[in-house]
């Protein structure tokens, strides 16, 4: 069960800056308090609602008042102590506690530092891509900023505090995008996961005539359903263990939904494809079982895309990938270049999101929100509303 620690004393500094900062960014602008409520990750299983300093925007920085922040499955796995975040014998810890979680967000600019980013001003509704690239490493210089060596993703590192708070600062180098006021809060808070979903679908190469299987009808999987539908595959099949999620997948464009705990999945896919197997398989569950099932279901020469945070290592028969089927296996990470497309497609009504957001809660119910995402039985996307 996810529990919150008791609230500690007020005025806990985040980054060494003065805790008494107040600002009126422009005539008529809202008064910004010196402290705010924020959820802070202090260790595995130790997330606390605290009163902390509102960050003061320095040169080139932006301060937003957070409108909503989604709880990602990766946040929950970080809470649960997954080695990807906390390290193991093969890798160091990634998380730098104490840190405010949250990388799926939308907010309103309330203050800017000197020399603010071009095109960003007080009053703008904005989001920022989940990674703040260094712009100096080999990956950034080659244009693959989402693979930046520094890997500064909001909500896990001290330099990039997240959005499970009343206010949030965008540091220098943040990739900021305007968000139209016509988008609902639920739509706007889904921009980050939708960008990830679009990137995964683009990596898959799914096309006209394909039989595509998406494993997992959580937020990312449902975003992939909406994105893949735009590419008009011959059959779009979605797998999950919760019927309520499969119903949303149907509404978003799935041709066939199958419950992995009830239906003979591999036999059905075989019958659907005259025994050849599906053309594309996208894994969005984080389950090793789903990885192996996908490798078995794919046709020879098919494409496998992995977009999950795994809570444990996966063992598989690599002969299937090589000698048996000559599969193409892609990883997918974040949503590079996809934010503007997602905003445009949401504006035009082409990227559907109905039914994805199931719960909206205040910050003081963050423990309940994490538990809802962890169990998955009654929720899909859970938003925290400061």
C-alpha positions as CSV (number, residue, x, y, z in Angstrom):
1,X,0.0,0.0,0.0
2,X,1.3,3.5,-0.8
3,X,1.4,5.7,2.2
4,X,2.4,9.3,2.8
5,X,4.7,10.3,5.6
6,X,3.6,13.0,8.0
7,X,4.2,16.6,6.9
8,X,7.5,18.0,8.2
9,X,8.4,21.5,9.1
10,X,7.9,24.3,6.6
11,X,10.4,26.2,4.4
12,X,12.5,23.2,3.2
13,X,14.8,24.6,0.5
14,X,15.0,22.7,-2.8
15,X,18.2,23.9,-4.3
16,X,19.9,26.3,-1.9
17,X,18.1,29.4,-3.1
18,X,16.5,31.8,-0.8
19,X,13.3,30.5,0.6
20,X,11.6,33.9,1.1
21,X,11.4,34.9,-2.5
22,X,8.2,36.6,-3.7
23,X,7.6,38.2,-7.1
24,X,5.1,40.1,-9.0
25,X,6.2,39.3,-12.6
26,X,4.3,42.2,-14.2
27,X,1.6,44.7,-13.4
28,X,-1.6,42.9,-12.5
29,X,0.1,39.5,-12.3
30,X,-0.7,37.1,-9.5
31,X,1.2,37.4,-6.3
32,X,3.6,34.4,-5.9
33,X,3.9,33.0,-2.4
34,X,7.3,32.2,-0.8
35,X,6.3,28.5,-0.1
36,X,4.2,25.9,-1.7
37,X,3.0,22.3,-1.2
38,X,4.9,19.6,-3.0
39,X,5.2,15.9,-3.0
40,X,8.8,14.9,-2.5
41,X,10.5,11.6,-3.2
42,X,12.9,10.9,-0.2
43,X,13.6,7.2,-1.0
44,X,11.9,4.0,-2.1
45,X,8.4,4.0,-0.6
46,X,9.0,7.3,1.1
47,X,7.1,10.1,-0.6
48,X,6.0,13.0,1.5
49,X,3.8,16.1,1.1
50,X,5.9,19.0,2.3
51,X,5.9,22.7,2.4
52,X,8.9,23.9,0.4
53,X,10.3,27.1,-1.1
54,X,8.8,28.3,-4.4
55,X,11.8,28.2,-6.8
56,X,12.9,31.6,-8.0
57,X,13.5,31.7,-11.8
58,X,17.1,32.6,-12.6
59,X,18.5,33.9,-15.9
60,X,16.8,32.1,-18.8
61,X,14.4,30.2,-16.5
62,X,10.6,30.1,-16.3
63,X,8.3,29.6,-13.4
64,X,4.9,28.0,-14.0
65,X,1.8,27.5,-11.7
66,X,1.0,23.8,-12.3
67,X,-2.4,23.1,-13.6
68,X,-2.2,19.3,-13.5
69,X,0.5,16.5,-13.3
70,X,-0.1,12.9,-14.4
71,X,1.2,10.0,-12.3
72,X,3.3,7.8,-14.7
73,X,3.9,4.1,-14.3
74,X,7.5,5.0,-14.0
75,X,6.8,7.2,-11.0
76,X,5.1,4.2,-9.4
77,X,8.0,1.9,-10.2
78,X,10.4,4.4,-8.8
79,X,8.3,4.5,-5.6
80,X,8.5,0.7,-5.5
81,X,12.3,0.6,-5.7
82,X,12.9,-0.6,-9.2
83,X,16.6,-1.1,-9.9
84,X,16.4,1.2,-13.0
85,X,15.9,4.1,-10.6
86,X,17.6,3.0,-7.4
87,X,20.5,1.0,-8.9
88,X,21.8,-2.6,-8.4
89,X,25.0,-4.5,-8.9
90,X,25.1,-3.5,-12.6
91,X,24.1,0.2,-12.5
92,X,24.3,3.2,-10.2
93,X,21.2,4.9,-8.8
94,X,19.5,7.4,-11.1
95,X,17.3,9.2,-8.7
96,X,18.7,12.0,-6.6
97,X,16.4,12.3,-3.5
98,X,14.9,14.4,-2.2
99,X,13.3,15.4,-5.4
100,X,9.8,16.5,-6.5
101,X,8.4,13.8,-9.0
102,X,6.3,14.5,-12.1
103,X,7.1,14.8,-15.8
104,X,3.6,14.8,-17.3
105,X,2.3,18.3,-16.8
106,X,0.7,21.6,-18.0
107,X,0.8,25.0,-16.4
108,X,0.7,28.7,-16.7
109,X,3.8,31.0,-16.8
110,X,3.7,33.3,-13.7
111,X,7.3,34.6,-13.8
112,X,10.4,34.6,-15.9
113,X,14.1,35.3,-15.2
114,X,16.3,37.7,-17.1
115,X,16.7,36.8,-20.8
116,X,13.8,34.3,-20.9
117,X,13.3,31.8,-23.7
118,X,12.1,33.4,-26.9
119,X,8.4,33.4,-27.3
120,X,7.6,32.6,-23.7
121,X,5.9,35.2,-21.5
122,X,3.9,35.6,-18.3
123,X,0.4,34.3,-18.9
124,X,1.3,31.6,-21.5
125,X,-0.1,28.1,-21.0
126,X,2.8,25.8,-21.6
127,X,4.4,22.4,-21.1
128,X,8.0,21.3,-21.4
129,X,9.4,18.1,-22.9
130,X,10.2,15.6,-20.2
131,X,14.0,15.8,-20.8
132,X,16.2,18.8,-20.6
133,X,19.1,18.1,-23.0
134,X,22.6,19.3,-22.3
135,X,23.1,20.3,-26.0
136,X,26.8,19.4,-25.7
137,X,27.1,15.6,-25.6
138,X,27.6,13.4,-28.8
139,X,23.9,12.4,-28.8
140,X,22.7,16.0,-28.6
141,X,25.1,17.2,-31.3
142,X,23.8,14.5,-33.6
143,X,20.2,15.6,-33.1
144,X,19.2,12.7,-30.8
145,X,18.5,15.0,-27.8
146,X,16.2,12.4,-26.2
147,X,19.3,10.2,-25.7
148,X,21.2,13.0,-24.0
149,X,24.1,11.6,-21.9
150,X,23.1,13.7,-18.9
151,X,19.5,12.2,-19.1
152,X,17.9,15.0,-17.0
153,X,14.3,13.9,-16.9
154,X,12.0,16.0,-14.7
155,X,11.2,14.5,-11.3
156,X,14.2,12.3,-10.8
157,X,17.2,14.6,-10.6
158,X,18.0,17.6,-8.4
159,X,18.6,19.9,-11.4
160,X,15.1,19.2,-12.8
161,X,12.5,19.2,-10.1
162,X,9.1,17.9,-11.2
163,X,5.5,19.0,-11.3
164,X,3.8,17.3,-8.3
165,X,3.7,20.7,-6.7
166,X,1.9,24.1,-6.9
167,X,4.8,25.7,-8.9
168,X,7.6,24.4,-11.1
169,X,10.7,25.9,-12.6
170,X,11.9,25.2,-16.2
171,X,15.7,25.4,-16.2
172,X,17.8,26.8,-19.0
173,X,17.6,24.6,-22.0
174,X,14.1,23.3,-21.4
175,X,12.2,22.5,-24.5
176,X,9.0,24.5,-24.0
177,X,5.8,24.3,-26.1
178,X,2.8,26.5,-26.0
179,X,-0.5,24.8,-25.1
180,X,-3.7,26.2,-26.6
181,X,-6.3,27.3,-24.1
182,X,-8.9,25.4,-26.0
183,X,-7.5,22.0,-24.9
184,X,-9.0,20.7,-21.7
185,X,-6.8,20.1,-18.7
186,X,-7.1,16.4,-19.2
187,X,-6.0,16.7,-22.9
188,X,-3.1,19.0,-22.0
189,X,-1.8,16.8,-19.3
190,X,-1.7,13.9,-21.7
191,X,0.7,15.7,-24.2
192,X,3.7,14.0,-22.7
193,X,2.5,10.4,-22.7
194,X,0.9,10.9,-26.1
195,X,4.3,12.1,-27.5
196,X,5.8,8.9,-26.2
197,X,3.0,6.9,-27.8
198,X,3.4,8.6,-31.2
199,X,7.2,8.0,-31.1
200,X,6.7,4.3,-30.5
201,X,4.2,4.0,-33.3
202,X,6.6,5.9,-35.7
203,X,9.4,3.5,-34.7
204,X,7.2,0.5,-35.4
205,X,6.6,1.5,-39.1
206,X,3.0,0.2,-38.9
207,X,1.4,0.8,-42.3
208,X,-1.6,0.1,-44.5
209,X,-2.4,-3.6,-44.7
210,X,-0.5,-4.6,-41.5
211,X,-1.8,-6.6,-38.5
212,X,-0.6,-4.7,-35.5
213,X,-0.8,-5.9,-31.9
214,X,-0.4,-3.5,-29.0
215,X,0.2,-5.2,-25.7
216,X,-1.1,-3.0,-22.8
217,X,-4.0,-0.6,-22.7
218,X,-2.7,1.7,-20.1
219,X,-2.1,5.4,-20.9
220,X,0.8,4.7,-23.2
221,X,-0.9,1.8,-24.9
222,X,-4.1,3.7,-25.5
223,X,-2.2,6.6,-26.9
224,X,-0.5,4.1,-29.3
225,X,-4.0,2.8,-30.3
226,X,-5.1,6.4,-31.2
227,X,-1.8,7.1,-33.1
228,X,-1.7,3.7,-34.9
229,X,-5.4,4.1,-36.0
230,X,-4.3,7.2,-38.0
231,X,-2.0,4.9,-40.0
232,X,-4.9,2.6,-41.1
233,X,-3.5,-0.9,-40.4
234,X,-5.7,-3.7,-41.7
235,X,-6.3,-4.9,-38.1
236,X,-5.4,-3.2,-34.9
237,X,-5.4,-5.7,-32.0
238,X,-5.1,-4.6,-28.3
239,X,-4.2,-6.9,-25.4
240,X,-4.8,-6.2,-21.7
241,X,-6.0,-8.0,-18.5
242,X,-8.6,-5.4,-17.6
243,X,-11.8,-5.3,-19.5
244,X,-12.5,-1.6,-18.7
245,X,-9.3,-0.6,-20.4
246,X,-10.1,-2.8,-23.4
247,X,-13.4,-1.0,-23.8
248,X,-11.6,2.3,-24.0
249,X,-9.3,0.8,-26.6
250,X,-12.3,-0.2,-28.7
251,X,-13.6,3.4,-28.5
252,X,-10.3,4.7,-29.6
253,X,-10.1,2.6,-32.7
254,X,-9.1,-1.0,-31.9
255,X,-10.6,-3.6,-34.2
256,X,-10.1,-6.5,-31.8
257,X,-9.5,-6.5,-28.0
258,X,-8.4,-9.6,-26.2
259,X,-8.1,-10.3,-22.4
260,X,-4.8,-12.0,-21.8
261,X,-6.2,-13.8,-18.7
262,X,-9.1,-15.2,-20.6
263,X,-8.5,-15.5,-24.3
264,X,-6.1,-17.8,-26.2
265,X,-4.1,-14.9,-27.5
266,X,-1.5,-16.6,-29.7
267,X,-4.0,-19.0,-31.3
268,X,-6.3,-16.1,-32.2
269,X,-3.5,-14.1,-33.7
270,X,-2.4,-17.2,-35.7
271,X,-5.9,-17.7,-37.0
272,X,-6.2,-14.0,-37.9
273,X,-3.0,-14.1,-40.0
274,X,-3.4,-17.5,-41.6
275,X,-0.7,-18.8,-39.3
276,X,2.0,-16.3,-40.3
277,X,1.8,-14.0,-37.3
278,X,1.3,-10.3,-36.8
279,X,3.4,-7.7,-38.7
280,X,4.0,-5.4,-35.8
281,X,4.0,-5.9,-32.0
282,X,4.4,-3.0,-29.6
283,X,5.0,-3.9,-25.9
284,X,3.7,-1.4,-23.5
285,X,3.0,-3.5,-20.3
286,X,6.4,-3.8,-18.7
287,X,5.8,-7.5,-18.3
288,X,8.4,-10.1,-19.3
289,X,5.6,-12.5,-20.2
290,X,4.3,-9.9,-22.8
291,X,7.8,-9.7,-24.3
292,X,8.1,-13.4,-24.9
293,X,4.5,-13.7,-26.2
294,X,5.1,-10.9,-28.7
295,X,8.2,-12.6,-30.0
296,X,6.2,-15.8,-30.6
297,X,3.3,-14.0,-32.2
298,X,5.3,-12.0,-34.8
299,X,5.7,-13.2,-38.3
300,X,9.1,-13.8,-39.9
301,X,10.6,-10.4,-40.7
302,X,8.2,-8.6,-38.3
303,X,8.9,-5.6,-36.1
304,X,9.0,-5.5,-32.3
305,X,8.9,-2.3,-30.4
306,X,9.7,-2.1,-26.7
307,X,8.4,0.9,-24.7
308,X,8.2,0.0,-21.0
309,X,10.0,0.5,-17.8
310,X,10.6,-3.1,-16.6
311,X,10.6,-3.8,-12.9
312,X,12.8,-6.8,-13.4
313,X,15.0,-8.4,-16.1
314,X,13.6,-10.4,-19.0
315,X,14.9,-13.7,-20.3
316,X,14.1,-14.8,-23.8
317,X,15.2,-17.1,-26.5
318,X,17.3,-14.9,-28.8
319,X,17.2,-17.6,-31.5
320,X,13.6,-16.4,-32.3
321,X,14.9,-12.9,-33.0
322,X,17.8,-14.1,-35.1
323,X,17.9,-17.4,-37.0
324,X,14.2,-18.4,-36.6
325,X,12.5,-15.1,-37.7
326,X,15.0,-12.4,-38.5
327,X,13.0,-9.9,-36.5
328,X,13.7,-6.1,-36.3
329,X,13.7,-5.0,-32.7
330,X,13.3,-1.3,-31.8
331,X,13.6,0.5,-28.5
332,X,11.5,3.6,-28.0
333,X,12.4,6.3,-25.5
334,X,10.5,9.5,-24.7
335,X,8.8,11.5,-27.5
336,X,11.4,13.4,-29.5
337,X,10.0,15.7,-32.1
338,X,6.4,14.7,-31.3
339,X,5.1,17.4,-29.0
340,X,4.1,19.8,-31.8
341,X,2.4,17.0,-33.7
342,X,0.5,15.9,-30.6
343,X,-0.7,19.4,-29.9
344,X,-1.8,19.9,-33.5
345,X,-3.6,16.6,-33.7
346,X,-5.4,17.2,-30.4
347,X,-6.5,20.6,-31.7
348,X,-7.8,19.1,-34.9
349,X,-9.6,16.3,-33.1
350,X,-7.5,13.6,-34.9
351,X,-5.8,12.2,-31.8
352,X,-8.5,10.9,-29.5
353,X,-8.2,10.7,-25.7
354,X,-11.7,10.0,-24.4
355,X,-11.7,7.7,-21.4
356,X,-8.0,7.8,-20.7
357,X,-8.1,10.1,-17.7
358,X,-10.1,8.4,-15.1
359,X,-9.2,10.2,-11.8
360,X,-8.2,13.7,-10.8
361,X,-7.0,14.2,-7.2
362,X,-5.4,16.9,-5.0
363,X,-1.8,16.7,-3.9
364,X,-2.7,15.5,-0.4
365,X,-4.1,12.3,-2.0
366,X,-0.9,11.4,-3.8
367,X,-0.6,8.2,-1.9
368,X,-4.0,7.1,-3.1
369,X,-3.2,8.2,-6.7
370,X,0.0,6.1,-6.7
371,X,-1.9,3.1,-5.4
372,X,-4.6,3.5,-8.1
373,X,-1.9,3.5,-10.8
374,X,-0.1,0.5,-9.2
375,X,-3.2,-1.7,-9.0
376,X,-4.6,-0.6,-12.4
377,X,-8.0,-2.3,-11.7
378,X,-10.0,0.9,-11.4
379,X,-7.9,3.5,-13.2
380,X,-6.0,4.4,-16.3
381,X,-4.5,7.9,-16.1
382,X,-4.6,9.6,-12.7
383,X,-3.9,13.3,-12.5
384,X,-2.8,15.3,-9.5
385,X,-4.4,18.8,-9.4
386,X,-2.5,21.2,-7.1
